[in-house]
């Protein structure tokens, strides 16, 4: 009788424990990494996250590059709001004067 290996015999990727409390930018990045790692759905995503945090720790990449690389895995990432166009009605000074004079005239004679 041969023994078959379970289908999920691939070793799961583990979270790296390299947090550095004395380096605040790295600590903040590690917190984001930990949240994203816990919500990652596949081992490929976790491997990429591990690579990014290790590269950040070794100063291979900058913080900006780190956040750009992991932004697609973040659930709370929302693109900046898009501002729709709106119209503004303008008026020439002469037209405004004529309109206000007319309103004043009507008000004066309405009494």
Beta strands, then each sheet from edge to edge (+ up, - down):
end
